[in-house]
Amino acid sequence: MVMELKKVDKYRYLISKTGDMRTDGLIYADEKMLSHILSDKSNEQVSNVACLPGIVGKSLAMPDIHWGYGFPIGGVAGFDINTGIISPGGIGYDINCGVRLLRTNLKKEDITKKMSELIYALFSNIPSGVGSTGKLKLTRDEVKQVLEYGAKWAIKRGFGSQQDLKHTEEEGCLEGASSEKISPRAIERGREQLGSLGAGNHFLEIQVVEEIYDSSVANVFGLQSGQVTILIHTGSRGLGYQICDDYIQILQNAIRKYNLKLPDRQLVCAPIESQEGKEYYQSMCCAANYAWANRQIITHWVRETLTTVLNKSISDLGLEVIYDVAHNIGKFEEHIVNNQKRKIFVHRKGATRAFPQNHSAIPEDYRAVGQPVLVPGTMGTESYVLVGTEQAMKETWGSTCHGAGRMMSRTKISKSVSGNAVINQLDNKGIVVKSDSLKTIAEEAPEAYKDVNLVVEVVHGAEISKKVAKLKPLGVIKG
């Protein structure tokens, strides 16, 4: 399929409908990003998604776009619930990989002398790394309870408060989960990993608010310059991976059964209303709930660690959840399609929900300004807090970017930089880093990713989310 990227404006590039495409593709990008997008061929994946049955609106991609399984990472697509499909490749292997941001009552100077001790204590108290297991050992029945109730299960067990739920997307529990649809292998993988970061690009970071762009919105979110924050980035661990892998195999039969014509076998899918589609959705909800419980438990252990190391009470420290957002998920949502309000199914893979002010799905105390959007940087680079907009609702089903976006494979970056070199580089910036793997540190070097500042400038300029604050890292733990 021959395709051209046509510049619409400074931040938008159109792939016109051609061949088997049922709609246009639209990529949000800066001109500097185009060479990588074209060499990466993730633009071809945008076109492939546009060929899927029942797609409504355009096949979309955020500026952190890069090659993924089936859908590009950074891909967003909405589907008619009667004629459309649901695809594991449109949600990702790490179901509900997401980000949670905590605000504190601390200033940078309050923790400068304790930074190394804090990072090492967090690393000791919060399990991380490849195949890492949490401190909880659940029975199979307990895992099923987590899958059904998500962060609500964690709160009931004493890992936090109801206020945490109010500031979590879907209040930490996506309705529709059915643990009966989960394989024994997925359940088994979930038994020992709850409350763990995992590896790869997952991290926990202590940060400071370096710059405020919109003071009125920042005040509503409880952010101010010089304030210490904590960012938690992780997902559904091996359980979510297993669910995705299981259903990629199961849905291979659905392609033949429903005579689905696909431009790429990795776009394996099923009609939303089919039995197979419904069961994948129920399973995906389970993994999403596991991830919210996971971040909730890690939050509890963060609070425990800081109170111990700093010898302060929770009321002194703050440590309140600003927000928790998913960026690998599928949702049934109401949107305006062809001037009519309709329920559609939205795939967000490496993309963040960005609902505007007055939307009923966001916390009441944020509705006057809009939904917080959390965009983590790479190890050693800035992260951002943004806010959702009406423009996002009109153009992207209320979606925006999710991070920096990888530019180099883990194998390639590991050949050009060592873990020790990255540690020294971060140390020179005053950033403490702790991991049990120099290999992971090398693989996650900042050079492996796009410039998060540029990614954020694109979504801000396109007005699909607006900048509120920039956060600078002080210390980070990696798997």
NUNU-759014 format. One record per residue (C-alpha): x, y, z; residue in three letters. Coordinates in nm, 3 decimals, padded with zeros to 5 digits. Layout:
[rec [X,Y,Z],"ala"]
...
# end
This chain:
[rec [00.000,00.000,00.000],"met"]
[rec [00.151,00.332,-00.108],"val"]
[rec [00.086,00.611,00.136],"met"]
[rec [00.194,00.969,00.179],"glu"]
[rec [00.203,01.186,00.486],"leu"]
[rec [00.037,01.515,00.395],"lys"]
[rec [00.106,01.807,00.626],"lys"]
[rec [-00.223,01.951,00.756],"val"]
[rec [-00.064,02.200,00.993],"asp"]
[rec [00.239,02.225,01.222],"lys"]
[rec [00.126,01.935,01.439],"tyr"]
[rec [-00.089,01.712,01.216],"arg"]
[rec [-00.005,01.481,00.924],"tyr"]
[rec [-00.275,01.305,00.723],"leu"]
[rec [-00.263,00.964,00.557],"ile"]
[rec [-00.541,00.979,00.298],"ser"]
[rec [-00.772,00.682,00.261],"lys"]
[rec [-00.646,00.447,-00.007],"thr"]
[rec [-00.660,00.076,-00.095],"gly"]
[rec [-00.842,-00.121,00.174],"asp"]
[rec [-00.844,00.171,00.419],"met"]
[rec [-01.196,00.248,00.541],"arg"]
[rec [-01.093,00.591,00.673],"thr"]
[rec [-00.801,00.835,00.686],"asp"]
[rec [-00.509,00.813,00.924],"gly"]
[rec [-00.394,01.112,01.130],"leu"]
[rec [-00.058,01.139,01.304],"ile"]
[rec [00.020,01.413,01.555],"tyr"]
[rec [00.385,01.500,01.509],"ala"]
[rec [00.645,01.767,01.462],"asp"]
[rec [00.844,01.779,01.139],"glu"]
[rec [01.154,01.670,01.332],"lys"]
[rec [00.980,01.342,01.417],"met"]
[rec [00.888,01.239,01.063],"leu"]
[rec [01.211,01.068,00.964],"ser"]
[rec [01.189,00.828,01.258],"his"]
[rec [00.817,00.760,01.200],"ile"]
[rec [00.886,00.676,00.834],"leu"]
[rec [01.195,00.465,00.903],"ser"]
[rec [01.015,00.288,01.187],"asp"]
[rec [00.720,00.224,00.949],"lys"]
[rec [00.473,00.282,01.230],"ser"]
[rec [00.282,00.499,00.982],"asn"]
[rec [00.203,00.174,00.796],"glu"]
[rec [00.045,00.040,01.112],"gln"]
[rec [-00.174,00.352,01.132],"val"]
[rec [-00.295,00.269,00.780],"ser"]
[rec [-00.349,-00.096,00.869],"asn"]
[rec [-00.571,-00.003,01.163],"val"]
[rec [-00.776,00.214,00.924],"ala"]
[rec [-00.866,-00.107,00.736],"cys"]
[rec [-01.039,-00.271,01.033],"leu"]
[rec [-01.416,-00.333,01.026],"pro"]
[rec [-01.639,-00.082,01.201],"gly"]
[rec [-01.378,00.187,01.259],"ile"]
[rec [-01.530,00.530,01.319],"val"]
[rec [-01.344,00.857,01.278],"gly"]
[rec [-00.979,00.843,01.181],"lys"]
[rec [-00.705,00.597,01.269],"ser"]
[rec [-00.503,00.812,01.509],"leu"]
[rec [-00.147,00.819,01.640],"ala"]
[rec [00.010,01.037,01.907],"met"]
[rec [00.357,01.198,01.874],"pro"]
[rec [00.517,00.923,02.085],"asp"]
[rec [00.425,00.677,01.809],"ile"]
[rec [00.654,00.381,01.743],"his"]
[rec [00.624,00.029,01.607],"trp"]
[rec [00.412,-00.208,01.814],"gly"]
[rec [00.232,-00.541,01.792],"tyr"]
[rec [-00.051,-00.486,01.541],"gly"]
[rec [-00.142,-00.130,01.638],"phe"]
[rec [00.142,00.121,01.671],"pro"]
[rec [00.229,00.220,02.025],"ile"]
[rec [00.067,00.562,02.050],"gly"]
[rec [-00.233,00.439,01.849],"gly"]
[rec [-00.595,00.534,01.916],"val"]
[rec [-00.901,00.404,01.731],"ala"]
[rec [-01.275,00.406,01.794],"gly"]
[rec [-01.513,00.134,01.673],"phe"]
[rec [-01.887,00.102,01.628],"asp"]
[rec [-02.012,-00.139,01.894],"ile"]
[rec [-02.234,-00.327,01.648],"asn"]
[rec [-02.008,-00.357,01.345],"thr"]
[rec [-01.663,-00.301,01.495],"gly"]
[rec [-01.394,-00.521,01.643],"ile"]
[rec [-01.188,-00.553,01.959],"ile"]
[rec [-00.818,-00.636,01.921],"ser"]
[rec [-00.557,-00.733,02.185],"pro"]
[rec [-00.298,-00.562,01.964],"gly"]
[rec [-00.492,-00.237,02.007],"gly"]
[rec [-00.453,-00.250,02.384],"ile"]
[rec [-00.114,-00.410,02.428],"gly"]
[rec [00.051,-00.688,02.623],"tyr"]
[rec [00.091,-00.483,02.942],"asp"]
[rec [-00.279,-00.419,02.994],"ile"]
[rec [-00.337,-00.101,03.198],"asn"]
[rec [00.024,-00.008,03.208],"cys"]
[rec [-00.030,00.333,03.361],"gly"]
[rec [00.094,00.614,03.583],"val"]
[rec [00.005,00.738,03.931],"arg"]
[rec [00.125,01.072,04.070],"leu"]
[rec [00.143,01.155,04.441],"leu"]
[rec [00.182,01.508,04.576],"arg"]
[rec [00.360,01.577,04.905],"thr"]
[rec [00.394,01.863,05.152],"asn"]
[rec [00.771,01.844,05.107],"leu"]
[rec [01.010,02.081,04.933],"lys"]
[rec [01.329,01.968,04.762],"lys"]
[rec [01.545,02.099,05.046],"glu"]
[rec [01.353,01.879,05.291],"asp"]
[rec [01.486,01.561,05.132],"ile"]
[rec [01.815,01.657,04.962],"thr"]
[rec [02.033,01.502,05.234],"lys"]
[rec [01.809,01.197,05.256],"lys"]
[rec [01.775,01.129,04.884],"met"]
[rec [02.006,00.828,04.861],"ser"]
[rec [01.856,00.678,05.176],"glu"]
[rec [01.504,00.729,05.040],"leu"]
[rec [01.582,00.570,04.704],"ile"]
[rec [01.755,00.271,04.861],"tyr"]
[rec [01.471,00.224,05.112],"ala"]
[rec [01.208,00.238,04.836],"leu"]
[rec [01.411,-00.009,04.631],"phe"]
[rec [01.427,-00.242,04.931],"ser"]
[rec [01.058,-00.210,05.019],"asn"]
[rec [00.906,-00.231,04.669],"ile"]
[rec [00.995,-00.541,04.467],"pro"]
[rec [01.116,-00.475,04.114],"ser"]
[rec [01.297,-00.648,03.829],"gly"]
[rec [01.231,-00.917,03.570],"val"]
[rec [00.996,-01.178,03.711],"gly"]
[rec [00.993,-00.998,04.046],"ser"]
[rec [00.741,-01.117,04.302],"thr"]
[rec [00.561,-00.901,04.552],"gly"]
[rec [00.558,-00.939,04.929],"lys"]
[rec [00.202,-01.071,04.909],"leu"]
[rec [00.139,-01.437,04.838],"lys"]
[rec [-00.222,-01.470,04.728],"leu"]
[rec [-00.439,-01.777,04.695],"thr"]
[rec [-00.607,-01.838,04.361],"arg"]
[rec [-00.938,-01.720,04.509],"asp"]
[rec [-00.774,-01.400,04.632],"glu"]
[rec [-00.633,-01.333,04.285],"val"]
[rec [-00.986,-01.367,04.147],"lys"]
[rec [-01.108,-01.112,04.401],"gln"]
[rec [-00.838,-00.868,04.285],"val"]
[rec [-00.942,-00.924,03.923],"leu"]
[rec [-01.306,-00.851,04.003],"glu"]
[rec [-01.259,-00.551,04.235],"tyr"]
[rec [-00.922,-00.394,04.151],"gly"]
[rec [-00.800,-00.112,04.374],"ala"]
[rec [-01.119,-00.146,04.580],"lys"]
[rec [-00.989,-00.485,04.696],"trp"]
[rec [-00.661,-00.322,04.802],"ala"]
[rec [-00.840,-00.047,04.995],"ile"]
[rec [-01.056,-00.305,05.172],"lys"]
[rec [-00.735,-00.483,05.276],"arg"]
[rec [-00.598,-00.161,05.430],"gly"]
[rec [-00.372,-00.044,05.146],"phe"]
[rec [-00.489,00.319,05.132],"gly"]
[rec [-00.811,00.517,05.158],"ser"]
[rec [-01.133,00.585,04.970],"gln"]
[rec [-00.989,00.921,04.863],"gln"]
[rec [-00.729,00.731,04.658],"asp"]
[rec [-01.011,00.570,04.461],"leu"]
[rec [-01.176,00.904,04.386],"lys"]
[rec [-00.859,01.016,04.209],"his"]
[rec [-00.813,00.695,04.011],"thr"]
[rec [-00.950,00.642,03.660],"glu"]
[rec [-01.270,00.433,03.685],"glu"]
[rec [-01.218,00.457,04.064],"glu"]
[rec [-00.973,00.170,04.022],"gly"]
[rec [-01.223,-00.089,03.902],"cys"]
[rec [-01.343,-00.140,03.545],"leu"]
[rec [-01.688,-00.298,03.539],"glu"]
[rec [-01.737,-00.609,03.330],"gly"]
[rec [-01.448,-00.818,03.464],"ala"]
[rec [-01.501,-01.193,03.485],"ser"]
[rec [-01.227,-01.397,03.646],"ser"]
[rec [-01.390,-01.714,03.508],"glu"]
[rec [-01.254,-01.623,03.162],"lys"]
[rec [-00.892,-01.621,03.281],"ile"]
[rec [-00.657,-01.913,03.218],"ser"]
[rec [-00.505,-02.101,03.515],"pro"]
[rec [-00.162,-01.990,03.390],"arg"]
[rec [-00.262,-01.621,03.408],"ala"]
[rec [-00.402,-01.668,03.760],"ile"]
[rec [-00.082,-01.841,03.865],"glu"]
[rec [00.133,-01.559,03.729],"arg"]
[rec [-00.079,-01.311,03.924],"gly"]
[rec [-00.043,-01.488,04.259],"arg"]
[rec [00.300,-01.355,04.352],"glu"]
[rec [00.345,-01.036,04.149],"gln"]
[rec [00.092,-00.802,04.312],"leu"]
[rec [00.275,-00.503,04.460],"gly"]
[rec [00.576,-00.515,04.227],"ser"]
[rec [00.712,-00.272,03.968],"leu"]
[rec [00.847,-00.521,03.718],"gly"]
[rec [01.119,-00.428,03.472],"ala"]
[rec [01.162,-00.259,03.134],"gly"]
[rec [01.042,00.100,03.126],"asn"]
[rec [00.860,00.072,03.460],"his"]
[rec [00.991,00.290,03.740],"phe"]
[rec [00.923,00.478,04.060],"leu"]
[rec [01.059,00.831,04.072],"glu"]
[rec [01.096,01.109,04.328],"ile"]
[rec [01.058,01.443,04.151],"gln"]
[rec [01.032,01.815,04.210],"val"]
[rec [00.789,02.054,04.039],"val"]
[rec [01.028,02.259,03.826],"glu"]
[rec [00.785,02.480,03.634],"glu"]
[rec [00.418,02.574,03.645],"ile"]
[rec [00.251,02.667,03.314],"tyr"]
[rec [-00.107,02.712,03.432],"asp"]
[rec [-00.128,02.817,03.795],"ser"]
[rec [-00.508,02.804,03.815],"ser"]
[rec [-00.520,02.438,03.704],"val"]
[rec [-00.208,02.352,03.908],"ala"]
[rec [-00.376,02.489,04.221],"asn"]
[rec [-00.676,02.261,04.166],"val"]
[rec [-00.440,01.963,04.129],"phe"]
[rec [-00.252,02.071,04.444],"gly"]
[rec [00.075,02.146,04.264],"leu"]
[rec [00.319,02.429,04.328],"gln"]
[rec [00.674,02.513,04.225],"ser"]
[rec [00.946,02.343,04.431],"gly"]
[rec [00.709,02.074,04.563],"gln"]
[rec [00.820,01.709,04.582],"val"]
[rec [00.609,01.455,04.394],"thr"]
[rec [00.632,01.079,04.342],"ile"]
[rec [00.550,00.906,04.014],"leu"]
[rec [00.470,00.533,03.989],"ile"]
[rec [00.476,00.371,03.644],"his"]
[rec [00.379,00.005,03.616],"thr"]
[rec [00.100,-00.224,03.495],"gly"]
[rec [-00.058,-00.568,03.522],"ser"]
[rec [00.271,-00.758,03.521],"arg"]
[rec [00.283,-01.120,03.401],"gly"]
[rec [-00.090,-01.168,03.449],"leu"]
[rec [-00.176,-00.903,03.190],"gly"]
[rec [00.087,-01.035,02.951],"tyr"]
[rec [-00.054,-01.387,02.980],"gln"]
[rec [-00.412,-01.270,02.918],"ile"]
[rec [-00.303,-01.088,02.603],"cys"]
[rec [-00.102,-01.386,02.483],"asp"]
[rec [-00.386,-01.628,02.555],"asp"]
[rec [-00.641,-01.426,02.360],"tyr"]
[rec [-00.413,-01.363,02.064],"ile"]
[rec [-00.416,-01.741,02.025],"gln"]
[rec [-00.790,-01.778,02.093],"ile"]
[rec [-00.889,-01.505,01.849],"leu"]
[rec [-00.696,-01.662,01.561],"gln"]
[rec [-00.999,-01.886,01.519],"asn"]
[rec [-01.233,-01.585,01.530],"ala"]
[rec [-01.065,-01.441,01.219],"ile"]
[rec [-01.170,-01.747,01.021],"arg"]
[rec [-01.505,-01.789,01.193],"lys"]
[rec [-01.618,-01.433,01.116],"tyr"]
[rec [-01.434,-01.411,00.782],"asn"]
[rec [-01.235,-01.104,00.887],"leu"]
[rec [-00.999,-00.963,00.626],"lys"]
[rec [-00.689,-00.822,00.796],"leu"]
[rec [-00.388,-00.644,00.642],"pro"]
[rec [-00.166,-00.781,00.920],"asp"]
[rec [-00.207,-01.105,01.120],"arg"]
[rec [-00.097,-00.917,01.432],"gln"]
[rec [-00.428,-00.729,01.414],"leu"]
[rec [-00.600,-01.048,01.529],"val"]
[rec [-00.943,-00.951,01.659],"cys"]
[rec [-01.307,-01.045,01.700],"ala"]
[rec [-01.635,-00.857,01.658],"pro"]
[rec [-01.709,-00.662,01.977],"ile"]
[rec [-02.049,-00.827,02.012],"glu"]
[rec [-01.924,-01.183,01.948],"ser"]
[rec [-01.876,-01.431,02.230],"gln"]
[rec [-01.500,-01.425,02.174],"glu"]
[rec [-01.496,-01.044,02.177],"gly"]
[rec [-01.698,-01.028,02.497],"lys"]
[rec [-01.474,-01.279,02.671],"glu"]
[rec [-01.157,-01.095,02.574],"tyr"]
[rec [-01.308,-00.771,02.705],"tyr"]
[rec [-01.404,-00.937,03.035],"gln"]
[rec [-01.049,-01.069,03.065],"ser"]
[rec [-00.894,-00.735,02.975],"met"]
[rec [-01.101,-00.573,03.252],"cys"]
[rec [-00.954,-00.828,03.495],"cys"]
[rec [-00.599,-00.731,03.401],"ala"]
[rec [-00.685,-00.361,03.422],"ala"]
[rec [-00.819,-00.412,03.772],"asn"]
[rec [-00.508,-00.606,03.874],"tyr"]
[rec [-00.293,-00.314,03.757],"ala"]
[rec [-00.492,-00.060,03.959],"trp"]
[rec [-00.462,-00.282,04.268],"ala"]
[rec [-00.089,-00.312,04.196],"asn"]
[rec [-00.033,00.066,04.187],"arg"]
[rec [-00.251,00.108,04.497],"gln"]
[rec [-00.043,-00.136,04.700],"ile"]
[rec [00.282,00.022,04.582],"ile"]
[rec [00.140,00.360,04.691],"thr"]
[rec [00.084,00.217,05.039],"his"]
[rec [00.443,00.095,05.058],"trp"]
[rec [00.572,00.433,04.935],"val"]
[rec [00.385,00.595,05.224],"arg"]
[rec [00.525,00.345,05.472],"glu"]
[rec [00.880,00.401,05.345],"thr"]
[rec [00.870,00.781,05.356],"leu"]
[rec [00.716,00.795,05.702],"thr"]
[rec [00.992,00.566,05.830],"thr"]
[rec [01.290,00.732,05.661],"val"]
[rec [01.177,01.091,05.723],"leu"]
[rec [01.027,01.017,06.066],"asn"]
[rec [00.711,01.209,05.980],"lys"]
[rec [00.342,01.124,05.986],"ser"]
[rec [00.126,01.085,05.675],"ile"]
[rec [-00.055,01.408,05.766],"ser"]
[rec [00.281,01.588,05.771],"asp"]
[rec [00.397,01.432,05.443],"leu"]
[rec [00.074,01.458,05.241],"gly"]
[rec [00.136,01.180,04.989],"leu"]
[rec [-00.208,01.223,04.833],"glu"]
[rec [-00.295,01.076,04.494],"val"]
[rec [-00.332,01.349,04.232],"ile"]
[rec [-00.446,01.100,03.971],"tyr"]
[rec [-00.393,00.753,03.828],"asp"]
[rec [-00.435,00.701,03.452],"val"]
[rec [-00.421,00.396,03.226],"ala"]
[rec [-00.244,00.414,02.891],"his"]
[rec [-00.298,00.061,02.755],"asn"]
[rec [-00.671,-00.005,02.769],"ile"]
[rec [-00.999,-00.037,02.580],"gly"]
[rec [-01.317,00.140,02.694],"lys"]
[rec [-01.685,00.169,02.605],"phe"]
[rec [-01.744,00.546,02.598],"glu"]
[rec [-01.995,00.799,02.470],"glu"]
[rec [-01.867,01.034,02.199],"his"]
[rec [-02.005,01.255,01.924],"ile"]
[rec [-01.994,01.065,01.594],"val"]
[rec [-02.128,01.242,01.286],"asn"]
[rec [-02.303,01.498,01.508],"asn"]
[rec [-02.474,01.230,01.717],"gln"]
[rec [-02.387,01.103,02.065],"lys"]
[rec [-02.306,00.732,02.041],"arg"]
[rec [-02.147,00.463,02.250],"lys"]
[rec [-01.830,00.339,02.082],"ile"]
[rec [-01.536,00.121,02.183],"phe"]
[rec [-01.205,00.310,02.207],"val"]
[rec [-00.868,00.135,02.190],"his"]
[rec [-00.586,00.334,02.354],"arg"]
[rec [-00.246,00.172,02.318],"lys"]
[rec [00.030,00.393,02.452],"gly"]
[rec [-00.220,00.677,02.478],"ala"]
[rec [-00.381,00.855,02.774],"thr"]
[rec [-00.741,00.954,02.828],"arg"]
[rec [-00.769,01.336,02.826],"ala"]
[rec [-01.128,01.430,02.909],"phe"]
[rec [-01.222,01.799,02.934],"pro"]
[rec [-01.377,02.007,03.209],"gln"]
[rec [-01.731,01.920,03.321],"asn"]
[rec [-01.703,01.558,03.206],"his"]
[rec [-01.889,01.323,03.440],"ser"]
[rec [-01.614,01.056,03.424],"ala"]
[rec [-01.355,01.266,03.609],"ile"]
[rec [-01.341,01.347,03.982],"pro"]
[rec [-01.580,01.615,04.101],"glu"]
[rec [-01.302,01.831,04.246],"asp"]
[rec [-01.132,01.843,03.901],"tyr"]
[rec [-01.438,01.897,03.681],"arg"]
[rec [-01.402,02.276,03.674],"ala"]
[rec [-01.064,02.240,03.496],"val"]
[rec [-01.052,01.894,03.334],"gly"]
[rec [-00.884,01.557,03.381],"gln"]
[rec [-00.520,01.538,03.490],"pro"]
[rec [-00.300,01.380,03.222],"val"]
[rec [00.031,01.229,03.338],"leu"]
[rec [00.314,01.200,03.086],"val"]
[rec [00.625,01.031,03.224],"pro"]
[rec [00.961,01.108,03.071],"gly"]
[rec [01.248,00.867,03.045],"thr"]
[rec [01.495,00.786,03.318],"met"]
[rec [01.662,01.117,03.398],"gly"]
[rec [01.437,01.341,03.189],"thr"]
[rec [01.137,01.557,03.275],"glu"]
[rec [00.780,01.436,03.320],"ser"]
[rec [00.468,01.646,03.268],"tyr"]
[rec [00.125,01.705,03.409],"val"]
[rec [-00.124,01.817,03.146],"leu"]
[rec [-00.500,01.861,03.144],"val"]
[rec [-00.765,01.728,02.905],"gly"]
[rec [-00.941,01.953,02.652],"thr"]
[rec [-01.256,01.987,02.443],"glu"]
[rec [-01.036,01.968,02.132],"gln"]
[rec [-00.931,01.616,02.232],"ala"]
[rec [-01.296,01.514,02.258],"met"]
[rec [-01.360,01.649,01.908],"lys"]
[rec [-01.052,01.496,01.742],"glu"]
[rec [-00.909,01.202,01.935],"thr"]
[rec [-01.193,01.048,02.136],"trp"]
[rec [-01.052,01.239,02.434],"gly"]
[rec [-00.697,01.101,02.401],"ser"]
[rec [-00.341,01.231,02.408],"thr"]
[rec [00.019,01.103,02.434],"cys"]
[rec [00.146,00.871,02.707],"his"]
[rec [00.521,00.931,02.728],"gly"]
[rec [00.837,00.991,02.530],"ala"]
[rec [00.816,00.694,02.293],"gly"]
[rec [01.105,00.461,02.223],"arg"]
[rec [01.336,00.537,01.930],"met"]
[rec [01.600,00.265,01.970],"met"]
[rec [01.553,-00.102,02.051],"ser"]
[rec [01.688,-00.233,02.379],"arg"]
[rec [01.945,-00.437,02.190],"thr"]
[rec [02.068,-00.140,01.987],"lys"]
[rec [02.099,00.104,02.277],"ile"]
[rec [02.278,-00.158,02.488],"ser"]
[rec [02.551,-00.177,02.223],"lys"]
[rec [02.613,00.197,02.237],"ser"]
[rec [02.602,00.274,02.609],"val"]
[rec [02.680,00.094,02.935],"ser"]
[rec [02.477,00.090,03.254],"gly"]
[rec [02.761,00.245,03.450],"asn"]
[rec [02.790,00.528,03.197],"ala"]
[rec [02.419,00.605,03.238],"val"]
[rec [02.452,00.601,03.618],"ile"]
[rec [02.742,00.848,03.595],"asn"]
[rec [02.546,01.064,03.351],"gln"]
[rec [02.252,01.081,03.591],"leu"]
[rec [02.477,01.136,03.890],"asp"]
[rec [02.625,01.441,03.717],"asn"]
[rec [02.268,01.576,03.694],"lys"]
[rec [02.215,01.515,04.064],"gly"]
[rec [01.984,01.217,04.006],"ile"]
[rec [02.016,00.907,04.223],"val"]
[rec [01.933,00.582,04.042],"val"]
[rec [01.900,00.233,04.186],"lys"]
[rec [01.844,-00.094,04.001],"ser"]
[rec [01.960,-00.451,04.042],"asp"]
[rec [02.047,-00.464,03.672],"ser"]
[rec [02.303,-00.255,03.485],"leu"]
[rec [02.160,-00.409,03.168],"lys"]
[rec [01.818,-00.255,03.239],"thr"]
[rec [01.973,00.084,03.307],"ile"]
[rec [02.154,00.071,02.973],"ala"]
[rec [01.839,-00.040,02.790],"glu"]
[rec [01.642,00.250,02.941],"glu"]
[rec [01.903,00.519,02.871],"ala"]
[rec [01.746,00.857,02.782],"pro"]
[rec [01.902,00.840,02.434],"glu"]
[rec [01.679,00.541,02.352],"ala"]
[rec [01.370,00.763,02.362],"tyr"]
[rec [01.223,01.063,02.187],"lys"]
[rec [01.251,01.404,02.351],"asp"]
[rec [00.952,01.413,02.587],"val"]
[rec [00.960,01.794,02.577],"asn"]
[rec [00.894,01.784,02.201],"leu"]
[rec [00.623,01.521,02.237],"val"]
[rec [00.444,01.740,02.490],"val"]
[rec [00.488,02.052,02.276],"glu"]
[rec [00.306,01.874,01.993],"val"]
[rec [-00.001,01.774,02.197],"val"]
[rec [-00.004,02.117,02.364],"his"]
[rec [00.025,02.294,02.030],"gly"]
[rec [-00.245,02.074,01.878],"ala"]
[rec [-00.457,02.152,02.187],"glu"]
[rec [-00.546,01.790,02.256],"ile"]
[rec [-00.409,01.848,02.607],"ser"]
[rec [-00.255,02.155,02.770],"lys"]
[rec [00.058,02.189,02.981],"lys"]
[rec [00.011,02.241,03.355],"val"]
[rec [00.346,02.157,03.518],"ala"]
[rec [00.690,02.011,03.449],"lys"]
[rec [00.846,01.768,03.696],"leu"]
[rec [01.222,01.714,03.729],"lys"]
[rec [01.362,01.381,03.855],"pro"]
[rec [01.566,01.366,04.177],"leu"]
[rec [01.587,00.990,04.221],"gly"]
[rec [01.459,00.681,04.045],"val"]
[rec [01.430,00.307,04.103],"ile"]
[rec [01.420,00.073,03.804],"lys"]
[rec [01.342,-00.294,03.777],"gly"]
# end
